Amino acid sequence: DSMDIQDDALALCMARFRHRVQPVLDARGIALHWHVCEGDDLPHPDQPLRGQAAQHILAVLQEAVSNILQHAYAREIWVRLDIDSSPATTPQHHRRCCLSVEDNGRGIPGDELTGMGIASMRQRAQDIGGQLQISPRDGGGTCLHLSW
């Protein structure tokens, strides 16, 4: 499905990703908690949630989950796509979006925050005018937040 997704909506790209990764998580005994806003929760249609921007966001999600699978020894993963609930004040005002990926694994040592995967995620965030934050999760693990 990745060959024909150039203009697909982010929610559809994420659904396809979940369909691909769920069997891997099930086989490893990792629980996936998934909350992706859809339908009426989506922002104004001119918000860049399609095409190249969606591809950048999806790539960040893929890299984050790949890092969890390779390094975190997590038993649970939480994925959320949220839209700021405050109303747009003008037609030009866009609501903020946030993708968060959290795990309850071992966390990321500070010296590993400079790897190529993280650098790529930071560049993708910058390419869509967003911000990427990676921090320890309360109770153990890692929190990744991409907002745009």
N, CA, C and O atoms as CSV, one atom per row, in Angstrom:
chain,resi,resn,atom,element,x,y,z
A,1,ASP,N,N,0.801,-1.212,0.000
A,1,ASP,CA,C,0.000,0.000,0.000
A,1,ASP,C,C,0.838,1.268,0.000
A,1,ASP,O,O,0.293,2.357,-0.178
A,2,SER,N,N,2.154,1.158,0.195
A,2,SER,CA,C,2.969,2.367,0.298
A,2,SER,C,C,3.307,2.982,-1.051
A,2,SER,O,O,3.852,4.086,-1.085
A,3,MET,N,N,3.008,2.320,-2.163
A,3,MET,CA,C,3.368,2.858,-3.470
A,3,MET,C,C,2.355,3.879,-3.982
A,3,MET,O,O,2.695,4.691,-4.842
A,4,ASP,N,N,1.130,3.861,-3.482
A,4,ASP,CA,C,0.087,4.733,-4.011
A,4,ASP,C,C,-0.463,5.678,-2.959
A,4,ASP,O,O,-1.655,5.983,-2.985
A,5,ILE,N,N,0.361,6.150,-2.035
A,5,ILE,CA,C,-0.164,6.938,-0.926
A,5,ILE,C,C,0.224,8.409,-0.997
A,5,ILE,O,O,0.155,9.104,0.016
A,6,GLN,N,N,0.620,8.891,-2.137
A,6,GLN,CA,C,1.167,10.237,-2.220
A,6,GLN,C,C,0.195,11.328,-1.792
A,6,GLN,O,O,0.638,12.357,-1.281
A,7,ASP,N,N,-1.111,11.148,-1.977
A,7,ASP,CA,C,-2.052,12.192,-1.578
A,7,ASP,C,C,-3.074,11.678,-0.570
A,7,ASP,O,O,-4.103,12.321,-0.363
A,8,ASP,N,N,-2.816,10.543,0.057
A,8,ASP,CA,C,-3.758,9.999,1.033
A,8,ASP,C,C,-3.763,10.831,2.307
A,8,ASP,O,O,-2.763,11.452,2.669
A,9,ALA,N,N,-4.891,10.831,2.968
A,9,ALA,CA,C,-5.031,11.530,4.237
A,9,ALA,C,C,-4.209,10.828,5.313
A,9,ALA,O,O,-3.998,9.616,5.263
A,10,LEU,N,N,-3.756,11.602,6.272
A,10,LEU,CA,C,-2.935,11.059,7.355
A,10,LEU,C,C,-3.633,9.928,8.097
A,10,LEU,O,O,-3.009,8.906,8.383
A,11,ALA,N,N,-4.913,10.089,8.413
A,11,ALA,CA,C,-5.632,9.044,9.156
A,11,ALA,C,C,-5.616,7.723,8.393
A,11,ALA,O,O,-5.470,6.667,9.008
A,12,LEU,N,N,-5.764,7.754,7.061
A,12,LEU,CA,C,-5.723,6.536,6.251
A,12,LEU,C,C,-4.319,5.926,6.257
A,12,LEU,O,O,-4.167,4.711,6.385
A,13,CYS,N,N,-3.299,6.769,6.118
A,13,CYS,CA,C,-1.908,6.275,6.168
A,13,CYS,C,C,-1.625,5.601,7.503
A,13,CYS,O,O,-0.983,4.552,7.557
A,14,MET,N,N,-2.111,6.216,8.579
A,14,MET,CA,C,-1.887,5.643,9.906
A,14,MET,C,C,-2.647,4.333,10.082
A,14,MET,O,O,-2.146,3.409,10.722
A,15,ALA,N,N,-3.844,4.245,9.521
A,15,ALA,CA,C,-4.608,2.992,9.606
A,15,ALA,C,C,-3.873,1.871,8.886
A,15,ALA,O,O,-3.816,0.746,9.382
A,16,ARG,N,N,-3.319,2.168,7.739
A,16,ARG,CA,C,-2.539,1.153,7.010
A,16,ARG,C,C,-1.317,0.728,7.812
A,16,ARG,O,O,-0.992,-0.457,7.881
A,17,PHE,N,N,-0.644,1.696,8.416
A,17,PHE,CA,C,0.520,1.379,9.245
A,17,PHE,C,C,0.115,0.459,10.391
A,17,PHE,O,O,0.791,-0.534,10.658
A,18,ARG,N,N,-0.978,0.781,11.066
A,18,ARG,CA,C,-1.443,-0.054,12.181
A,18,ARG,C,C,-1.729,-1.472,11.703
A,18,ARG,O,O,-1.385,-2.443,12.378
A,19,HIS,N,N,-2.354,-1.588,10.550
A,19,HIS,CA,C,-2.656,-2.916,9.994
A,19,HIS,C,C,-1.378,-3.727,9.763
A,19,HIS,O,O,-1.360,-4.938,9.984
A,20,ARG,N,N,-0.314,-3.057,9.319
A,20,ARG,CA,C,0.960,-3.751,9.074
A,20,ARG,C,C,1.691,-4.107,10.356
A,20,ARG,O,O,2.288,-5.181,10.439
A,21,VAL,N,N,1.663,-3.234,11.360
A,21,VAL,CA,C,2.478,-3.428,12.555
A,21,VAL,C,C,1.779,-4.281,13.629
A,21,VAL,O,O,2.453,-4.893,14.457
A,22,GLN,N,N,0.462,-4.326,13.623
A,22,GLN,CA,C,-0.265,-5.043,14.673
A,22,GLN,C,C,0.160,-6.507,14.809
A,22,GLN,O,O,0.358,-6.960,15.936
A,23,PRO,N,N,0.313,-7.274,13.714
A,23,PRO,CA,C,0.762,-8.665,13.871
A,23,PRO,C,C,2.150,-8.792,14.513
A,23,PRO,O,O,2.409,-9.737,15.258
A,24,VAL,N,N,3.027,-7.847,14.222
A,24,VAL,CA,C,4.369,-7.859,14.820
A,24,VAL,C,C,4.265,-7.631,16.326
A,24,VAL,O,O,4.900,-8.330,17.116
A,25,LEU,N,N,3.459,-6.648,16.711
A,25,LEU,CA,C,3.277,-6.358,18.131
A,25,LEU,C,C,2.617,-7.537,18.844
A,25,LEU,O,O,3.023,-7.904,19.947
A,26,ASP,N,N,1.612,-8.124,18.223
A,26,ASP,CA,C,0.944,-9.283,18.821
A,26,ASP,C,C,1.924,-10.432,19.037
A,26,ASP,O,O,1.913,-11.074,20.087
A,27,ALA,N,N,2.768,-10.688,18.046
A,27,ALA,CA,C,3.737,-11.783,18.149
A,27,ALA,C,C,4.744,-11.543,19.268
A,27,ALA,O,O,5.252,-12.496,19.859
A,28,ARG,N,N,5.034,-10.289,19.561
A,28,ARG,CA,C,5.989,-9.957,20.626
A,28,ARG,C,C,5.313,-9.719,21.971
A,28,ARG,O,O,5.991,-9.453,22.963
A,29,GLY,N,N,3.995,-9.812,22.016
A,29,GLY,CA,C,3.276,-9.597,23.269
A,29,GLY,C,C,3.244,-8.151,23.704
A,29,GLY,O,O,3.198,-7.865,24.900
A,30,ILE,N,N,3.267,-7.231,22.748
A,30,ILE,CA,C,3.242,-5.795,23.047
A,30,ILE,C,C,1.833,-5.269,22.787
A,30,ILE,O,O,1.296,-5.422,21.690
A,31,ALA,N,N,1.247,-4.654,23.796
A,31,ALA,CA,C,-0.101,-4.082,23.663
A,31,ALA,C,C,-0.016,-2.721,22.990
A,31,ALA,O,O,0.830,-1.898,23.337
A,32,LEU,N,N,-0.901,-2.491,22.025
A,32,LEU,CA,C,-0.971,-1.207,21.336
A,32,LEU,C,C,-2.260,-0.507,21.743
A,32,LEU,O,O,-3.355,-1.040,21.569
A,33,HIS,N,N,-2.107,0.706,22.292
A,33,HIS,CA,C,-3.249,1.550,22.651
A,33,HIS,C,C,-3.304,2.646,21.590
A,33,HIS,O,O,-2.384,3.458,21.493
A,34,TRP,N,N,-4.360,2.676,20.805
A,34,TRP,CA,C,-4.432,3.504,19.601
A,34,TRP,C,C,-5.602,4.465,19.701
A,34,TRP,O,O,-6.743,4.044,19.891
A,35,HIS,N,N,-5.322,5.750,19.574
A,35,HIS,CA,C,-6.390,6.753,19.522
A,35,HIS,C,C,-6.038,7.753,18.427
A,35,HIS,O,O,-5.124,8.563,18.580
A,36,VAL,N,N,-6.770,7.686,17.327
A,36,VAL,CA,C,-6.546,8.590,16.216
A,36,VAL,C,C,-7.866,9.295,15.937
A,36,VAL,O,O,-8.868,8.654,15.619
A,37,CYS,N,N,-7.858,10.626,16.058
A,37,CYS,CA,C,-9.085,11.378,15.789
A,37,CYS,C,C,-9.465,11.190,14.326
A,37,CYS,O,O,-8.598,11.080,13.459
A,38,GLU,N,N,-10.750,11.155,14.066
A,38,GLU,CA,C,-11.248,10.957,12.705
A,38,GLU,C,C,-12.482,11.794,12.481
A,38,GLU,O,O,-13.000,12.418,13.407
A,39,GLY,N,N,-12.948,11.806,11.258
A,39,GLY,CA,C,-14.219,12.418,10.913
A,39,GLY,C,C,-14.318,13.868,11.330
A,39,GLY,O,O,-13.527,14.704,10.895
A,40,ASP,N,N,-15.305,14.170,12.187
A,40,ASP,CA,C,-15.564,15.552,12.592
A,40,ASP,C,C,-14.439,16.138,13.432
A,40,ASP,O,O,-14.364,17.357,13.592
A,41,ASP,N,N,-13.559,15.293,13.975
A,41,ASP,CA,C,-12.454,15.799,14.784
A,41,ASP,C,C,-11.324,16.372,13.938
A,41,ASP,O,O,-10.466,17.086,14.456
A,42,LEU,N,N,-11.313,16.066,12.637
A,42,LEU,CA,C,-10.222,16.525,11.797
A,42,LEU,C,C,-10.299,18.033,11.598
A,42,LEU,O,O,-11.389,18.606,11.598
A,43,PRO,N,N,-9.144,18.678,11.429
A,43,PRO,CA,C,-9.121,20.126,11.273
A,43,PRO,C,C,-9.691,20.560,9.925
A,43,PRO,O,O,-10.078,19.741,9.092
A,44,HIS,N,N,-9.728,21.854,9.748
A,44,HIS,CA,C,-10.201,22.444,8.504
A,44,HIS,C,C,-9.501,21.773,7.322
A,44,HIS,O,O,-8.317,21.450,7.425
A,45,PRO,N,N,-10.200,21.553,6.194
A,45,PRO,CA,C,-9.614,20.821,5.061
A,45,PRO,C,C,-8.316,21.390,4.516
A,45,PRO,O,O,-7.546,20.659,3.893
A,46,ASP,N,N,-8.045,22.691,4.735
A,46,ASP,CA,C,-6.788,23.216,4.204
A,46,ASP,C,C,-5.601,22.952,5.128
A,46,ASP,O,O,-4.468,23.298,4.793
A,47,GLN,N,N,-5.853,22.343,6.287
A,47,GLN,CA,C,-4.750,21.944,7.169
A,47,GLN,C,C,-3.962,20.841,6.460
A,47,GLN,O,O,-4.573,19.916,5.924
A,48,PRO,N,N,-2.649,20.907,6.438
A,48,PRO,CA,C,-1.856,19.951,5.653
A,48,PRO,C,C,-1.787,18.560,6.299
A,48,PRO,O,O,-0.788,18.202,6.922
A,49,LEU,N,N,-2.852,17.796,6.139
A,49,LEU,CA,C,-2.866,16.430,6.655
A,49,LEU,C,C,-2.926,15.417,5.517
A,49,LEU,O,O,-3.381,14.288,5.706
A,50,ARG,N,N,-2.468,15.820,4.348
A,50,ARG,CA,C,-2.434,14.956,3.171
A,50,ARG,C,C,-1.051,15.072,2.531
A,50,ARG,O,O,-0.236,15.908,2.919
A,51,GLY,N,N,-0.816,14.231,1.564
A,51,GLY,CA,C,0.357,14.362,0.719
A,51,GLY,C,C,1.678,14.305,1.469
A,51,GLY,O,O,1.873,13.475,2.356
A,52,GLN,N,N,2.581,15.204,1.095
A,52,GLN,CA,C,3.945,15.188,1.635
A,52,GLN,C,C,3.972,15.371,3.146
A,52,GLN,O,O,4.753,14.715,3.835
A,53,ALA,N,N,3.127,16.257,3.669
A,53,ALA,CA,C,3.096,16.453,5.124
A,53,ALA,C,C,2.676,15.168,5.827
A,53,ALA,O,O,3.265,14.795,6.841
A,54,ALA,N,N,1.674,14.498,5.300
A,54,ALA,CA,C,1.232,13.228,5.892
A,54,ALA,C,C,2.353,12.195,5.834
A,54,ALA,O,O,2.527,11.408,6.765
A,55,GLN,N,N,3.109,12.197,4.744
A,55,GLN,CA,C,4.221,11.253,4.616
A,55,GLN,C,C,5.304,11.507,5.668
A,55,GLN,O,O,5.862,10.562,6.226
A,56,HIS,N,N,5.599,12.773,5.937
A,56,HIS,CA,C,6.584,13.106,6.970
A,56,HIS,C,C,6.102,12.641,8.348
A,56,HIS,O,O,6.869,12.068,9.121
A,57,ILE,N,N,4.839,12.892,8.642
A,57,ILE,CA,C,4.280,12.505,9.942
A,57,ILE,C,C,4.278,10.988,10.080
A,57,ILE,O,O,4.645,10.455,11.127
A,58,LEU,N,N,3.866,10.296,9.025
A,58,LEU,CA,C,3.868,8.831,9.046
A,58,LEU,C,C,5.286,8.290,9.238
A,58,LEU,O,O,5.483,7.320,9.970
A,59,ALA,N,N,6.267,8.905,8.590
A,59,ALA,CA,C,7.657,8.452,8.736
A,59,ALA,C,C,8.141,8.613,10.175
A,59,ALA,O,O,8.882,7.768,10.677
A,60,VAL,N,N,7.727,9.694,10.842
A,60,VAL,CA,C,8.082,9.869,12.256
A,60,VAL,C,C,7.457,8.754,13.084
A,60,VAL,O,O,8.119,8.176,13.945
A,61,LEU,N,N,6.187,8.448,12.832
A,61,LEU,CA,C,5.523,7.354,13.545
A,61,LEU,C,C,6.243,6.032,13.308
A,61,LEU,O,O,6.489,5.284,14.255
A,62,GLN,N,N,6.580,5.738,12.065
A,62,GLN,CA,C,7.269,4.487,11.742
A,62,GLN,C,C,8.620,4.393,12.444
A,62,GLN,O,O,8.961,3.346,12.993
A,63,GLU,N,N,9.379,5.463,12.432
A,63,GLU,CA,C,10.694,5.465,13.080
A,63,GLU,C,C,10.553,5.290,14.590
A,63,GLU,O,O,11.323,4.553,15.206
A,64,ALA,N,N,9.575,5.963,15.183
A,64,ALA,CA,C,9.364,5.852,16.630
A,64,ALA,C,C,9.018,4.414,17.015
A,64,ALA,O,O,9.581,3.874,17.968
A,65,VAL,N,N,8.103,3.799,16.286
A,65,VAL,CA,C,7.721,2.417,16.605
A,65,VAL,C,C,8.878,1.463,16.322
A,65,VAL,O,O,9.092,0.516,17.079
A,66,SER,N,N,9.617,1.694,15.256
A,66,SER,CA,C,10.792,0.870,14.964
A,66,SER,C,C,11.807,0.949,16.105
A,66,SER,O,O,12.362,-0.069,16.517
A,67,ASN,N,N,12.047,2.156,16.612
A,67,ASN,CA,C,12.977,2.315,17.739
A,67,ASN,C,C,12.482,1.569,18.971
A,67,ASN,O,O,13.271,0.948,19.683
A,68,ILE,N,N,11.191,1.629,19.223
A,68,ILE,CA,C,10.633,0.903,20.371
A,68,ILE,C,C,10.862,-0.595,20.202
A,68,ILE,O,O,11.290,-1.271,21.137
A,69,LEU,N,N,10.577,-1.110,19.008
A,69,LEU,CA,C,10.732,-2.545,18.763
A,69,LEU,C,C,12.196,-2.984,18.870
A,69,LEU,O,O,12.480,-4.085,19.342
A,70,GLN,N,N,13.117,-2.133,18.435
A,70,GLN,CA,C,14.528,-2.508,18.424
A,70,GLN,C,C,15.237,-2.310,19.757
A,70,GLN,O,O,16.149,-3.066,20.092
A,71,HIS,N,N,14.823,-1.293,20.524
A,71,HIS,CA,C,15.649,-0.887,21.655
A,71,HIS,C,C,14.958,-0.814,23.012
A,71,HIS,O,O,15.633,-0.899,24.038
A,72,ALA,N,N,13.640,-0.662,23.054
A,72,ALA,CA,C,12.991,-0.260,24.305
A,72,ALA,C,C,12.634,-1.396,25.245
A,72,ALA,O,O,12.524,-1.179,26.452
A,73,TYR,N,N,12.450,-2.610,24.721
A,73,TYR,CA,C,11.966,-3.731,25.543
A,73,TYR,C,C,10.650,-3.366,26.232
A,73,TYR,O,O,10.433,-3.690,27.400
A,74,ALA,N,N,9.779,-2.686,25.483
A,74,ALA,CA,C,8.493,-2.222,26.024
A,74,ALA,C,C,7.455,-3.336,25.970
A,74,ALA,O,O,7.557,-4.264,25.167
A,75,ARG,N,N,6.460,-3.226,26.835
A,75,ARG,CA,C,5.317,-4.138,26.835
A,75,ARG,C,C,4.055,-3.438,26.345
A,75,ARG,O,O,3.063,-4.089,26.018
A,76,GLU,N,N,4.098,-2.092,26.294
A,76,GLU,CA,C,2.947,-1.327,25.831
A,76,GLU,C,C,3.422,-0.120,25.023
A,76,GLU,O,O,4.476,0.460,25.284
A,77,ILE,N,N,2.593,0.237,24.024
A,77,ILE,CA,C,2.830,1.418,23.200
A,77,ILE,C,C,1.507,2.173,23.111
A,77,ILE,O,O,0.445,1.585,22.907
A,78,TRP,N,N,1.601,3.493,23.269
A,78,TRP,CA,C,0.434,4.361,23.126
A,78,TRP,C,C,0.668,5.281,21.934
A,78,TRP,O,O,1.682,5.976,21.871
A,79,VAL,N,N,-0.272,5.285,20.988
A,79,VAL,CA,C,-0.207,6.181,19.829
A,79,VAL,C,C,-1.470,7.032,19.844
A,79,VAL,O,O,-2.585,6.515,19.909
A,80,ARG,N,N,-1.274,8.351,19.782
A,80,ARG,CA,C,-2.408,9.290,19.774
A,80,ARG,C,C,-2.185,10.342,18.698
A,80,ARG,O,O,-1.083,10.866,18.532
A,81,LEU,N,N,-3.254,10.638,17.975
A,81,LEU,CA,C,-3.268,11.777,17.072
A,81,LEU,C,C,-4.417,12.655,17.539
A,81,LEU,O,O,-5.582,12.269,17.451
A,82,ASP,N,N,-4.082,13.834,18.035
A,82,ASP,CA,C,-5.076,14.747,18.590
A,82,ASP,C,C,-5.055,16.070,17.851
A,82,ASP,O,O,-4.037,16.501,17.309
A,83,ILE,N,N,-6.218,16.694,17.852
A,83,ILE,CA,C,-6.383,18.026,17.294
A,83,ILE,C,C,-6.749,18.955,18.445
A,83,ILE,O,O,-7.598,18.625,19.272
A,84,ASP,N,N,-6.105,20.114,18.494
A,84,ASP,CA,C,-6.426,21.103,19.519
A,84,ASP,C,C,-7.926,21.394,19.473
A,84,ASP,O,O,-8.474,21.700,18.414
A,85,SER,N,N,-8.574,21.299,20.610
A,85,SER,CA,C,-10.028,21.458,20.649
A,85,SER,C,C,-10.483,22.912,20.668
A,85,SER,O,O,-11.680,23.177,20.555
A,86,SER,N,N,-9.561,23.860,20.809
A,86,SER,CA,C,-9.988,25.258,20.820
A,86,SER,C,C,-10.424,25.666,19.410
A,86,SER,O,O,-9.788,25.276,18.430
A,87,PRO,N,N,-11.498,26.442,19.301
A,87,PRO,CA,C,-12.009,26.811,17.974
A,87,PRO,C,C,-11.064,27.769,17.258
A,87,PRO,O,O,-10.339,28.543,17.883
A,88,ALA,N,N,-11.093,27.695,15.940
A,88,ALA,CA,C,-10.306,28.633,15.138
A,88,ALA,C,C,-10.900,30.018,15.311
A,88,ALA,O,O,-12.118,30.184,15.245
A,89,THR,N,N,-10.051,31.013,15.532
A,89,THR,CA,C,-10.543,32.375,15.780
A,89,THR,C,C,-10.755,33.159,14.492
A,89,THR,O,O,-11.546,34.101,14.462
A,90,THR,N,N,-10.058,32.780,13.434
A,90,THR,CA,C,-10.220,33.425,12.132
A,90,THR,C,C,-10.155,32.335,11.075
A,90,THR,O,O,-9.687,31.233,11.359
A,91,PRO,N,N,-10.614,32.621,9.861
A,91,PRO,CA,C,-10.506,31.606,8.799
A,91,PRO,C,C,-9.068,31.195,8.513
A,91,PRO,O,O,-8.824,30.080,8.053
A,92,GLN,N,N,-8.101,32.094,8.784
A,92,GLN,CA,C,-6.699,31.765,8.519
A,92,GLN,C,C,-6.055,30.994,9.676
A,92,GLN,O,O,-4.952,30.466,9.531
A,93,HIS,N,N,-6.736,30.928,10.815
A,93,HIS,CA,C,-6.186,30.271,11.999
A,93,HIS,C,C,-6.341,28.753,11.875
A,93,HIS,O,O,-7.433,28.248,11.615
A,94,HIS,N,N,-5.264,28.058,12.059
A,94,HIS,CA,C,-5.295,26.598,12.009
A,94,HIS,C,C,-5.170,26.045,13.418
A,94,HIS,O,O,-4.433,26.582,14.245
A,95,ARG,N,N,-5.880,24.991,13.679
A,95,ARG,CA,C,-5.749,24.340,14.975
A,95,ARG,C,C,-4.484,23.488,14.968
A,95,ARG,O,O,-4.095,22.939,13.937
A,96,ARG,N,N,-3.847,23.385,16.139
A,96,ARG,CA,C,-2.622,22.603,16.277
A,96,ARG,C,C,-2.964,21.119,16.323
A,96,ARG,O,O,-3.998,20.721,16.859
A,97,CYS,N,N,-2.089,20.320,15.758
A,97,CYS,CA,C,-2.212,18.857,15.776
A,97,CYS,C,C,-1.022,18.297,16.544
A,97,CYS,O,O,0.045,18.908,16.596
A,98,CYS,N,N,-1.221,17.139,17.131
A,98,CYS,CA,C,-0.142,16.502,17.884
A,98,CYS,C,C,-0.205,14.994,17.703
A,98,CYS,O,O,-1.248,14.371,17.899
A,99,LEU,N,N,0.919,14.425,17.330
A,99,LEU,CA,C,1.093,12.978,17.308
A,99,LEU,C,C,1.975,12.632,18.492
A,99,LEU,O,O,3.058,13.196,18.648
A,100,SER,N,N,1.521,11.712,19.324
A,100,SER,CA,C,2.372,11.265,20.423
A,100,SER,C,C,2.530,9.753,20.349
A,100,SER,O,O,1.588,9.021,20.047
A,101,VAL,N,N,3.738,9.313,20.631
A,101,VAL,CA,C,4.064,7.892,20.689
A,101,VAL,C,C,4.800,7.686,22.007
A,101,VAL,O,O,5.854,8.277,22.244
A,102,GLU,N,N,4.232,6.843,22.858
A,102,GLU,CA,C,4.830,6.586,24.168
A,102,GLU,C,C,5.004,5.086,24.355
A,102,GLU,O,O,4.268,4.281,23.785
A,103,ASP,N,N,5.986,4.734,25.160
A,103,ASP,CA,C,6.187,3.330,25.503
A,103,ASP,C,C,6.574,3.223,26.970
A,103,ASP,O,O,6.946,4.211,27.602
A,104,ASN,N,N,6.481,2.018,27.499
A,104,ASN,CA,C,6.852,1.784,28.894
A,104,ASN,C,C,8.142,0.980,28.990
A,104,ASN,O,O,8.329,0.196,29.920
A,105,GLY,N,N,9.023,1.182,28.028
A,105,GLY,CA,C,10.285,0.454,27.986
A,105,GLY,C,C,11.374,1.068,28.847
A,105,GLY,O,O,11.096,1.731,29.846
A,106,ARG,N,N,12.609,0.841,28.450
A,106,ARG,CA,C,13.765,1.231,29.253
A,106,ARG,C,C,14.134,2.697,29.138
A,106,ARG,O,O,14.975,3.181,29.895
A,107,GLY,N,N,13.520,3.415,28.203
A,107,GLY,CA,C,13.862,4.824,28.013
A,107,GLY,C,C,15.045,4.977,27.083
A,107,GLY,O,O,15.685,3.998,26.698
A,108,ILE,N,N,15.325,6.217,26.728
A,108,ILE,CA,C,16.446,6.509,25.828
A,108,ILE,C,C,17.540,7.198,26.622
A,108,ILE,O,O,17.320,8.280,27.166
A,109,PRO,N,N,18.715,6.591,26.698
A,109,PRO,CA,C,19.842,7.290,27.326
A,109,PRO,C,C,20.147,8.575,26.551
A,109,PRO,O,O,19.999,8.616,25.330
A,110,GLY,N,N,20.568,9.612,27.254
A,110,GLY,CA,C,20.832,10.910,26.641
A,110,GLY,C,C,21.777,10.860,25.459
A,110,GLY,O,O,21.614,11.632,24.514
A,111,ASP,N,N,22.770,9.965,25.484
A,111,ASP,CA,C,23.723,9.895,24.382
A,111,ASP,C,C,23.125,9.276,23.125
A,111,ASP,O,O,23.732,9.352,22.057
A,112,GLU,N,N,21.937,8.662,23.232
A,112,GLU,CA,C,21.294,8.064,22.064
A,112,GLU,C,C,20.315,9.027,21.394
A,112,GLU,O,O,19.684,8.661,20.403
A,113,LEU,N,N,20.175,10.244,21.912
A,113,LEU,CA,C,19.267,11.221,21.313
A,113,LEU,C,C,19.874,11.913,20.103
A,113,LEU,O,O,19.293,12.860,19.573
A,114,THR,N,N,21.029,11.452,19.665
A,114,THR,CA,C,21.701,12.074,18.528
A,114,THR,C,C,21.828,11.123,17.349
A,114,THR,O,O,22.565,11.419,16.409
A,115,GLY,N,N,21.140,10.002,17.367
A,115,GLY,CA,C,21.252,9.026,16.291
A,115,GLY,C,C,20.632,9.512,14.988
A,115,GLY,O,O,19.942,10.531,14.955
A,116,MET,N,N,20.887,8.770,13.917
A,116,MET,CA,C,20.387,9.148,12.598
A,116,MET,C,C,18.864,9.120,12.541
A,116,MET,O,O,18.263,9.986,11.904
A,117,GLY,N,N,18.226,8.149,13.189
A,117,GLY,CA,C,16.770,8.081,13.172
A,117,GLY,C,C,16.131,9.288,13.830
A,117,GLY,O,O,15.152,9.837,13.324
A,118,ILE,N,N,16.684,9.698,14.953
A,118,ILE,CA,C,16.150,10.871,15.651
A,118,ILE,C,C,16.433,12.133,14.856
A,118,ILE,O,O,15.588,13.026,14.789
A,119,ALA,N,N,17.611,12.218,14.252
A,119,ALA,CA,C,17.918,13.375,13.406
A,119,ALA,C,C,16.935,13.454,12.233
A,119,ALA,O,O,16.487,14.540,11.866
A,120,SER,N,N,16.609,12.320,11.660
A,120,SER,CA,C,15.646,12.280,10.559
A,120,SER,C,C,14.262,12.721,11.021
A,120,SER,O,O,13.579,13.458,10.310
A,121,MET,N,N,13.842,12.278,12.204
A,121,MET,CA,C,12.546,12.696,12.731
A,121,MET,C,C,12.528,14.204,12.979
A,121,MET,O,O,11.536,14.869,12.682
A,122,ARG,N,N,13.607,14.739,13.514
A,122,ARG,CA,C,13.682,16.190,13.758
A,122,ARG,C,C,13.608,16.969,12.437
A,122,ARG,O,O,12.944,18.003,12.359
A,123,GLN,N,N,14.283,16.472,11.417
A,123,GLN,CA,C,14.260,17.136,10.112
A,123,GLN,C,C,12.852,17.093,9.517
A,123,GLN,O,O,12.391,18.083,8.948
A,124,ARG,N,N,12.178,15.975,9.640
A,124,ARG,CA,C,10.810,15.857,9.122
A,124,ARG,C,C,9.869,16.807,9.860
A,124,ARG,O,O,8.999,17.423,9.245
A,125,ALA,N,N,10.040,16.926,11.169
A,125,ALA,CA,C,9.232,17.877,11.940
A,125,ALA,C,C,9.467,19.296,11.427
A,125,ALA,O,O,8.518,20.055,11.231
A,126,GLN,N,N,10.723,19.646,11.212
A,126,GLN,CA,C,11.062,20.976,10.705
A,126,GLN,C,C,10.462,21.188,9.318
A,126,GLN,O,O,9.996,22.285,9.012
A,127,ASP,N,N,10.466,20.156,8.477
A,127,ASP,CA,C,9.945,20.274,7.113
A,127,ASP,C,C,8.454,20.598,7.073
A,127,ASP,O,O,7.976,21.186,6.102
A,128,ILE,N,N,7.717,20.223,8.113
A,128,ILE,CA,C,6.280,20.530,8.138
A,128,ILE,C,C,5.977,21.715,9.059
A,128,ILE,O,O,4.815,21.996,9.355
A,129,GLY,N,N,7.021,22.401,9.507
A,129,GLY,CA,C,6.822,23.545,10.399
A,129,GLY,C,C,6.424,23.127,11.799
A,129,GLY,O,O,5.746,23.869,12.510
A,130,GLY,N,N,6.844,21.942,12.192
A,130,GLY,CA,C,6.464,21.409,13.496
A,130,GLY,C,C,7.607,21.368,14.478
A,130,GLY,O,O,8.717,21.820,14.200
A,131,GLN,N,N,7.307,20.813,15.633
A,131,GLN,CA,C,8.290,20.654,16.698
A,131,GLN,C,C,8.262,19.216,17.178
A,131,GLN,O,O,7.195,18.615,17.304
A,132,LEU,N,N,9.427,18.672,17.444
A,132,LEU,CA,C,9.552,17.314,17.960
A,132,LEU,C,C,10.186,17.382,19.339
A,132,LEU,O,O,11.229,18.008,19.528
A,133,GLN,N,N,9.546,16.730,20.295
A,133,GLN,CA,C,10.094,16.651,21.648
A,133,GLN,C,C,10.165,15.179,22.042
A,133,GLN,O,O,9.231,14.411,21.813
A,134,ILE,N,N,11.279,14.811,22.631
A,134,ILE,CA,C,11.474,13.451,23.143
A,134,ILE,C,C,11.878,13.591,24.598
A,134,ILE,O,O,12.819,14.312,24.929
A,135,SER,N,N,11.158,12.894,25.462
A,135,SER,CA,C,11.412,13.031,26.893
A,135,SER,C,C,11.116,11.708,27.596
A,135,SER,O,O,10.461,10.830,27.035
A,136,PRO,N,N,11.608,11.576,28.836
A,136,PRO,CA,C,11.259,10.394,29.620
A,136,PRO,C,C,9.765,10.386,29.930
A,136,PRO,O,O,9.146,11.440,30.080
A,137,ARG,N,N,9.196,9.192,30.023
A,137,ARG,CA,C,7.785,9.027,30.368
A,137,ARG,C,C,7.677,8.745,31.857
A,137,ARG,O,O,8.454,7.960,32.400
A,138,ASP,N,N,6.715,9.384,32.521
A,138,ASP,CA,C,6.467,9.073,33.933
A,138,ASP,C,C,6.191,7.583,34.065
A,138,ASP,O,O,5.374,7.033,33.327
A,139,GLY,N,N,6.856,6.939,34.985
A,139,GLY,CA,C,6.680,5.502,35.172
A,139,GLY,C,C,7.606,4.666,34.305
A,139,GLY,O,O,7.538,3.437,34.346
A,140,GLY,N,N,8.472,5.302,33.520
A,140,GLY,CA,C,9.432,4.580,32.688
A,140,GLY,C,C,9.052,4.616,31.224
A,140,GLY,O,O,7.874,4.676,30.872
A,141,GLY,N,N,10.053,4.578,30.389
A,141,GLY,CA,C,9.833,4.611,28.957
A,141,GLY,C,C,10.119,5.971,28.373
A,141,GLY,O,O,10.797,6.803,28.975
A,142,THR,N,N,9.587,6.177,27.185
A,142,THR,CA,C,9.878,7.383,26.420
A,142,THR,C,C,8.590,7.969,25.859
A,142,THR,O,O,7.661,7.243,25.504
A,143,CYS,N,N,8.552,9.300,25.786
A,143,CYS,CA,C,7.455,10.041,25.148
A,143,CYS,C,C,8.015,10.791,23.951
A,143,CYS,O,O,9.003,11.515,24.070
A,144,LEU,N,N,7.394,10.621,22.823
A,144,LEU,CA,C,7.726,11.399,21.643
A,144,LEU,C,C,6.479,12.194,21.283
A,144,LEU,O,O,5.395,11.627,21.145
A,145,HIS,N,N,6.631,13.508,21.131
A,145,HIS,CA,C,5.510,14.376,20.758
A,145,HIS,C,C,5.918,15.183,19.539
A,145,HIS,O,O,6.919,15.900,19.552
A,146,LEU,N,N,5.128,15.055,18.493
A,146,LEU,CA,C,5.302,15.858,17.282
A,146,LEU,C,C,4.078,16.752,17.178
A,146,LEU,O,O,2.953,16.260,17.090
A,147,SER,N,N,4.288,18.058,17.188
A,147,SER,CA,C,3.165,18.985,17.029
A,147,SER,C,C,3.413,19.867,15.831
A,147,SER,O,O,4.550,20.221,15.518
A,148,TRP,N,N,2.326,20.215,15.165
A,148,TRP,CA,C,2.388,21.077,13.994
A,148,TRP,C,C,1.105,21.841,13.844
A,148,TRP,O,O,0.961,22.628,12.909
